[in-house]
Structures are given as C-alpha cells and as structure tokens.
C-alpha cells in the first residue's frame, strides 16, 4: 500500500510539473453570411446562397502550445482545423487539421517546423493585402494564394529586428488533394522520381512601425494528377511531368498613415509544361486601403487587375467592405464587389466554393452580409 501511495503521489507531482511547464491555447473563428451573385452560370442566372468562403476570414478552430526545454529553446505545435458553417463540413480536401498541423523547435536562431504548414507566399501576402482571404479578393483570380500550404514540409522562420527570412521545402505538396485549387492530387515521394510534386518557397520581408513589404518565390513541380488552373474559364493545363514547373513571384508592400493603411503588390505566375504546352503566364496587380473611421467602424476597398496574354483573358475586380465591431470579439460586416471580364475571360467574382462561373465576357456583381465571432 505504501508503494502504491508513493507511486500515486509521484505521478501527481510529475503531472503537475508538466501542466505548469507547458502552455496550450484553444482558439478559433466562427464566420458565416448570405451572398448574392449575378450571372452565376452560362444562362446569366443569379444565385443566393450561404457560401463556403466568407467576407472576412474562414471559420476555424485550433490548438497551439509550447514548452520550454532550456537554453532559450522551446518545443511548439499548432493544429488548426477549417470548416464551413453552412453544412459543418471540412475545408482543405476534408483534412481534420487542414490549415496547419506541425510540430517544431524555436530558439535564438529562429524556428523550424515539420508537417503541414503555410508557405512563404502566404506569409508574404498576409500583411500586404487588405482583403486577405475574403470572398471577393485575390483568391477570386488565383485561388492558390489564400490556400498556400504544403503537406510533408520542412519550414524555417527567423526574425532579426524588423527583417524576417523564411523558407519551406515539401517532399509532396498535396497528399489528400484539394490543398491548392486546380493543382490536383500530387503526393510525391515516388521511387525513381525525386523531384515529382516537390515544392519549395522562400521569402524575405520587412515589418517596420509604419512601413513593411516583402518578396517571395514559390515553385511547384509537376506530378501524377497535377494541373495548373488559371481560373479564367479555360481548362487546367496538365502538369504531369516532374520537369513541369508552376512558379509564382510575389512583391508586396504596405504603409500606415494615421488611421489609414495602404497596400499593393504584383504577382507574376509562369507555368512551364515541357511535354506539350507552351509556357503560360499571368500577372496580377492589386492595391487597396483600410481606414479606421471610428473605434467601431472600419472601411476597406481594393482593386485587382489580372492579365493572361497567352489565353487572351483579362479581368478587373473592385470591391469594398465595411466592419461594425459590436464588441471586442464580435463583428458584423458587408462586402460588395464588381468584376469586369474581357471577351474571352470567365473569371468568377466569388471564391465561395464554386458554382458561380459566368459565361465568357460576362460581368458579375457580388454582395455579402455576415457575422464573425472570435474565441
């Protein structure tokens, strides 16, 4: 009995030490609304729905934690799930933790991450795009950008005063499928094909008190089932060879003046298909402003221009959004956007889960009202 009591007390002391030594946080966002889109099909019909993507940020919940291990180092982890309120289903191809699922080590020289994680492209655009992953934003003309994550990845981030450098390397960027819309299943790690489905990204960015900006490069190799979708109404370009390359170069910056934040950038994409297709490229230019009207009201606007010379497709998206902060954690919002397509283009204004592609040359109006709750 004495031995049993001693074991129980020792176990309680050990468990208590672990609990106090490790910090774990539960967090999340619950966001949904109602959307109206014109010319949502070839017949020109309109659509009213509760979309998968919102006018703010996607719904999610997550767990993150850290534990000091001495000498300035700590072990960290992050598990982040993304879901749709309209049906309770999962995003990112049905993954349980599709937004992030990694463990890593942080110390004086930076942090290393192992698992599914954000790429340098996503880190670069985060603070330099007013609309972010909103339903009418850069994701409408390149759906990869708000979904820039990789499976099977090793990542590094290091911040030195105002400068951050980072890089990721993936052995197979999309094991489940649905990670980056249009890319297709591309698991990688195939014997005899060391570069199939590989992805690497790198960035350097500056974040000062009133000014910031960055540059990133993102290269995805082709593989079985992979394709490059330019989201302009044309069929995706097959990228089934390990020698095929789909690359993106992003340059973006922002400046804060009083209550206003102004941002802008350029995204150049090039798809090299060595087996059958000539190179296809696109250029996206974007710029916007966010203004704190009152402590509880925020007004934002952005203009996005996309040009694909090879496909002879072009589009301009203008959008405005307003937030009313009901409390520290609750906000009501409304977003309105209008998309002008060129005669050969069929970009869709809504990134809300498909089903709104217009006929070629048709323009679209999109509106959404919603509510967001943080926890």
C-alpha positions as CSV (number, residue, x, y, z in Angstrom):
1,X,0.0,0.0,0.0
2,X,2.9,2.4,0.8
3,X,4.4,1.7,-2.6
4,X,1.1,2.4,-4.3
5,X,0.6,5.7,-2.4
6,X,4.1,6.7,-3.2
7,X,3.6,6.0,-6.9
8,X,0.3,8.0,-7.0
9,X,1.9,11.0,-5.3
10,X,4.9,10.9,-7.6
11,X,2.6,10.7,-10.6
12,X,0.6,13.7,-9.4
13,X,3.8,15.7,-8.9
14,X,5.1,14.8,-12.3
15,X,1.7,15.6,-14.0
16,X,1.5,18.9,-12.2
17,X,5.0,19.8,-13.3
18,X,4.1,19.0,-16.9
19,X,0.9,21.1,-16.8
20,X,2.7,24.1,-15.4
21,X,5.6,23.7,-17.8
22,X,3.5,23.6,-21.0
23,X,1.2,26.3,-22.3
24,X,-1.7,25.2,-24.5
25,X,-4.4,27.5,-26.1
26,X,-7.7,26.8,-27.7
27,X,-8.7,29.5,-30.2
28,X,-11.0,30.0,-33.2
29,X,-13.2,32.0,-35.6
30,X,-16.9,31.3,-36.4
31,X,-18.0,33.3,-39.5
32,X,-20.8,33.0,-42.0
33,X,-23.2,35.0,-44.1
34,X,-25.5,35.2,-47.1
35,X,-24.3,36.0,-50.6
36,X,-25.9,37.2,-53.8
37,X,-24.2,36.8,-57.2
38,X,-25.3,37.9,-60.7
39,X,-24.6,35.9,-63.9
40,X,-23.6,32.9,-62.0
41,X,-23.9,30.5,-64.9
42,X,-23.9,30.4,-68.8
43,X,-27.6,31.3,-68.8
44,X,-27.0,34.5,-66.8
45,X,-29.0,33.4,-63.8
46,X,-28.3,34.9,-60.3
47,X,-27.7,33.0,-57.2
48,X,-28.4,33.4,-53.4
49,X,-26.6,31.1,-51.0
50,X,-24.6,30.7,-47.8
51,X,-21.1,30.3,-49.3
52,X,-18.1,28.3,-48.1
53,X,-15.8,31.3,-48.0
54,X,-16.9,34.5,-46.1
55,X,-16.4,38.2,-46.5
56,X,-13.9,38.1,-43.6
57,X,-11.9,35.0,-42.7
58,X,-12.7,31.3,-42.9
59,X,-14.1,29.6,-39.9
60,X,-11.6,27.6,-37.9
61,X,-10.6,26.2,-34.5
62,X,-7.2,25.2,-33.3
63,X,-4.8,24.2,-30.6
64,X,-1.4,25.7,-30.2
65,X,1.2,25.3,-27.4
66,X,4.8,25.5,-26.4
67,X,7.1,24.0,-23.7
68,X,10.5,25.5,-22.7
69,X,13.3,23.0,-22.9
70,X,16.1,25.2,-21.7
71,X,18.9,27.4,-23.1
72,X,16.3,29.6,-24.8
73,X,14.7,26.8,-26.8
74,X,11.2,25.6,-26.8
75,X,9.1,22.9,-28.5
76,X,6.0,24.2,-30.2
77,X,3.0,22.8,-32.0
78,X,-0.1,24.0,-33.9
79,X,-3.1,22.0,-35.0
80,X,-5.7,24.1,-36.9
81,X,-8.9,22.9,-38.4
82,X,-11.1,24.8,-41.0
83,X,-14.8,24.1,-41.5
84,X,-17.9,25.5,-43.2
85,X,-20.9,26.6,-41.1
86,X,-23.3,26.1,-43.9
87,X,-23.1,22.3,-43.6
88,X,-20.5,21.6,-40.9
89,X,-18.1,20.1,-43.5
90,X,-14.3,20.4,-43.6
91,X,-12.2,22.5,-45.9
92,X,-8.8,21.7,-47.4
93,X,-9.9,18.5,-49.1
94,X,-11.5,17.1,-45.9
95,X,-8.4,17.2,-43.7
96,X,-9.0,17.2,-40.0
97,X,-6.3,19.9,-39.5
98,X,-6.1,21.3,-43.0
99,X,-4.9,24.8,-42.2
100,X,-1.9,23.7,-40.1
101,X,-0.6,20.6,-38.5
102,X,3.0,20.8,-37.4
103,X,5.5,20.5,-34.5
104,X,8.7,22.4,-34.3
105,X,11.6,23.9,-32.3
106,X,12.2,27.6,-31.6
107,X,15.3,29.2,-30.3
108,X,17.6,32.2,-30.6
109,X,18.4,31.5,-34.3
110,X,14.7,31.1,-35.4
111,X,12.1,28.4,-35.7
112,X,11.9,25.0,-37.5
113,X,8.6,23.4,-38.4
114,X,7.8,19.9,-39.5
115,X,4.4,18.9,-41.1
116,X,1.6,20.7,-43.0
117,X,2.3,24.4,-42.9
118,X,1.9,27.8,-44.6
119,X,4.3,28.6,-47.4
120,X,6.4,31.7,-47.8
121,X,3.8,33.0,-50.3
122,X,1.2,33.2,-47.6
123,X,3.4,34.7,-45.1
124,X,4.4,37.4,-47.5
125,X,0.9,38.5,-48.5
126,X,-0.6,38.3,-45.0
127,X,0.2,41.9,-44.0
128,X,0.2,43.4,-47.5
129,X,-3.3,42.6,-48.8
130,X,-6.3,44.5,-47.3
131,X,-9.0,41.9,-48.3
132,X,-6.9,38.8,-47.4
133,X,-8.9,35.6,-47.9
134,X,-12.2,37.4,-48.3
135,X,-14.8,36.1,-50.7
136,X,-14.1,39.0,-53.2
137,X,-10.4,39.3,-53.2
138,X,-7.2,38.0,-54.8
139,X,-8.5,34.4,-54.3
140,X,-11.1,35.1,-56.9
141,X,-8.5,35.4,-59.7
142,X,-5.9,33.0,-58.2
143,X,-7.4,30.6,-55.6
144,X,-4.0,29.2,-54.7
145,X,-2.9,32.4,-52.8
146,X,-5.2,32.1,-49.7
147,X,-4.6,28.3,-49.8
148,X,-0.8,28.4,-50.0
149,X,0.1,25.5,-47.8
150,X,2.1,22.3,-48.2
151,X,2.0,18.8,-46.9
152,X,5.2,16.9,-46.0
153,X,7.0,20.1,-45.4
154,X,10.0,21.4,-43.5
155,X,10.0,25.1,-42.8
156,X,12.1,27.8,-41.2
157,X,11.3,31.3,-40.0
158,X,13.8,33.7,-38.4
159,X,13.2,37.3,-37.4
160,X,16.0,39.7,-36.8
161,X,14.6,43.0,-35.5
162,X,12.3,44.1,-38.4
163,X,13.5,41.6,-41.0
164,X,12.1,38.1,-41.4
165,X,13.5,35.4,-43.6
166,X,11.8,32.1,-44.3
167,X,11.7,29.1,-46.5
168,X,9.8,25.8,-46.9
169,X,10.6,22.5,-48.7
170,X,7.9,19.9,-49.4
171,X,8.6,16.3,-50.4
172,X,5.0,16.0,-51.7
173,X,2.8,19.1,-51.5
174,X,-0.7,17.7,-51.7
175,X,-1.2,14.2,-50.3
176,X,-5.0,14.4,-49.8
177,X,-6.0,16.6,-52.7
178,X,-7.8,20.0,-52.6
179,X,-4.9,21.8,-51.0
180,X,-4.5,24.3,-53.8
181,X,-7.5,24.5,-56.1
182,X,-6.7,23.3,-59.6
183,X,-3.4,21.7,-58.7
184,X,-4.8,18.2,-58.2
185,X,-3.5,15.3,-56.2
186,X,0.3,15.4,-56.1
187,X,1.6,13.3,-53.3
188,X,5.3,13.0,-54.3
189,X,7.8,10.7,-52.6
190,X,7.8,8.3,-55.6
191,X,10.8,6.0,-56.0
192,X,12.9,7.0,-59.0
193,X,11.3,10.4,-59.3
194,X,13.0,12.6,-56.6
195,X,11.5,15.9,-57.8
196,X,7.9,14.8,-58.6
197,X,5.4,17.0,-56.7
198,X,8.2,18.8,-54.9
199,X,7.7,22.4,-53.8
200,X,10.0,25.0,-52.3
201,X,9.3,28.6,-51.3
202,X,11.4,31.4,-49.9
203,X,10.9,34.9,-48.7
204,X,12.4,38.0,-47.1
205,X,10.2,40.7,-45.6
206,X,10.5,43.9,-43.6
207,X,7.9,44.9,-40.9
208,X,8.6,48.3,-39.5
209,X,6.4,50.5,-37.3
210,X,4.8,52.3,-40.3
211,X,6.1,50.5,-43.4
212,X,6.5,46.9,-44.5
213,X,7.0,44.8,-47.5
214,X,8.4,41.5,-48.8
215,X,9.3,39.4,-51.8
216,X,8.7,35.6,-52.2
217,X,9.2,32.9,-54.7
218,X,7.1,29.7,-54.9
219,X,8.0,26.8,-57.2
220,X,5.8,23.7,-57.6
221,X,7.0,20.7,-59.6
222,X,4.5,18.6,-61.6
223,X,3.5,15.0,-61.0
224,X,0.7,12.4,-61.4
225,X,-2.7,14.2,-61.5
226,X,-1.3,17.7,-61.2
227,X,-2.6,20.6,-63.2
228,X,-2.2,24.4,-63.4
229,X,-5.5,26.2,-63.3
230,X,-5.6,29.9,-64.2
231,X,-9.2,30.3,-63.1
232,X,-10.2,32.2,-66.2
233,X,-12.6,29.7,-67.6
234,X,-10.0,27.8,-69.6
235,X,-9.3,24.1,-68.9
236,X,-6.5,23.5,-66.4
237,X,-3.1,22.8,-68.0
238,X,-1.8,19.3,-67.3
239,X,1.5,19.3,-65.2
240,X,2.0,15.6,-65.0
241,X,5.8,15.5,-65.5
242,X,8.4,16.1,-62.7
243,X,10.1,18.5,-65.1
244,X,7.0,20.8,-65.3
245,X,7.2,23.9,-63.2
246,X,4.5,26.2,-61.9
247,X,6.1,29.2,-60.3
248,X,4.9,32.5,-58.6
249,X,6.9,35.6,-57.8
250,X,5.3,38.0,-55.3
251,X,6.3,41.5,-54.4
252,X,4.0,43.4,-52.0
253,X,4.2,46.3,-49.5
254,X,2.1,48.4,-47.2
255,X,2.4,51.8,-45.4
256,X,0.4,53.1,-42.5
257,X,-0.5,56.8,-42.3
258,X,-2.6,57.7,-39.2
259,X,-5.7,55.7,-39.3
260,X,-5.2,54.5,-42.9
261,X,-3.3,51.5,-44.2
262,X,-2.4,51.4,-47.9
263,X,-1.2,48.2,-49.6
264,X,-0.3,47.0,-53.0
265,X,1.6,44.4,-54.9
266,X,2.4,42.4,-58.1
267,X,2.1,38.6,-58.5
268,X,3.7,37.0,-61.6
269,X,3.0,33.4,-62.4
270,X,4.5,31.2,-65.0
271,X,3.6,27.5,-65.9
272,X,6.3,25.6,-67.9
273,X,4.9,22.5,-69.4
274,X,7.8,20.8,-71.2
275,X,5.8,17.9,-72.6
276,X,3.1,19.5,-74.7
277,X,2.0,23.1,-73.8
278,X,4.0,26.3,-74.3
279,X,4.6,28.5,-71.2
280,X,1.5,30.2,-69.9
281,X,1.8,33.2,-67.6
282,X,-0.3,35.7,-65.7
283,X,0.2,39.0,-63.9
284,X,-1.9,40.2,-61.0
285,X,-1.7,43.8,-59.8
286,X,-3.5,44.8,-56.6
287,X,-3.9,47.8,-54.4
288,X,-6.2,48.9,-51.6
289,X,-6.7,50.9,-48.4
290,X,-8.2,50.3,-45.0
291,X,-9.4,53.1,-42.8
292,X,-10.5,53.2,-39.1
293,X,-13.5,55.5,-39.4
294,X,-14.4,55.3,-35.7
295,X,-13.3,52.8,-32.9
296,X,-16.1,50.5,-34.0
297,X,-16.3,51.1,-37.8
298,X,-13.7,50.0,-40.4
299,X,-13.9,50.8,-44.1
300,X,-11.8,49.0,-46.8
301,X,-11.5,49.0,-50.6
302,X,-9.3,47.2,-53.2
303,X,-8.8,47.0,-56.9
304,X,-7.3,43.8,-58.5
305,X,-6.3,43.5,-62.2
306,X,-5.3,40.2,-63.8
307,X,-3.8,39.7,-67.3
308,X,-3.1,36.4,-69.1
309,X,-1.7,37.2,-72.5
310,X,-1.4,33.6,-73.7
311,X,-5.1,32.9,-73.0
312,X,-6.1,36.5,-74.1
313,X,-8.1,36.8,-70.8
314,X,-8.2,39.9,-68.5
315,X,-10.4,41.0,-65.6
316,X,-10.7,43.8,-63.1
317,X,-12.2,43.3,-59.7
318,X,-13.2,46.3,-57.5
319,X,-14.5,45.6,-54.0
320,X,-15.4,47.5,-50.8
321,X,-16.0,46.1,-47.3
322,X,-17.2,47.5,-44.0
323,X,-17.0,46.2,-40.5
324,X,-19.0,47.2,-37.4
325,X,-17.3,46.0,-34.3
326,X,-20.2,45.1,-31.9
327,X,-17.7,44.0,-29.2
328,X,-14.1,43.0,-28.9
329,X,-14.8,39.6,-30.4
330,X,-18.0,40.1,-32.5
331,X,-18.3,41.9,-35.8
332,X,-21.0,42.5,-38.4
333,X,-19.8,43.1,-42.0
334,X,-20.9,43.7,-45.6
335,X,-18.9,43.4,-48.8
336,X,-19.7,44.4,-52.3
337,X,-17.7,43.6,-55.4
338,X,-17.9,44.0,-59.2
339,X,-15.9,42.0,-61.8
340,X,-15.3,43.1,-65.4
341,X,-14.3,40.2,-67.7
342,X,-12.7,40.6,-71.1
343,X,-14.5,39.0,-74.1
344,X,-12.6,35.7,-73.7
345,X,-12.5,35.6,-69.9
346,X,-14.7,33.8,-67.4
347,X,-13.2,34.7,-64.1
348,X,-15.7,34.4,-61.2
349,X,-16.1,37.1,-58.6
350,X,-16.9,34.7,-55.8
351,X,-14.3,32.5,-54.1
352,X,-17.2,31.0,-52.1
353,X,-16.9,27.3,-53.1
354,X,-17.6,27.1,-56.9
355,X,-20.8,27.2,-58.7
356,X,-20.7,30.8,-59.9
357,X,-18.7,30.7,-63.1
358,X,-20.2,33.1,-65.7
359,X,-20.2,32.7,-69.5
360,X,-17.2,34.2,-71.3
361,X,-17.2,38.0,-71.3
362,X,-20.0,38.4,-68.7
363,X,-19.5,40.8,-65.8
364,X,-20.6,39.9,-62.2
365,X,-21.9,41.7,-59.1
366,X,-21.5,40.1,-55.8
367,X,-22.7,41.2,-52.3
368,X,-22.5,39.5,-48.9
369,X,-23.5,40.3,-45.4
370,X,-22.2,38.3,-42.4
371,X,-21.3,38.0,-38.8
372,X,-18.0,36.9,-37.2
373,X,-17.3,35.7,-33.7
374,X,-13.8,35.1,-32.3
375,X,-12.9,32.9,-29.4
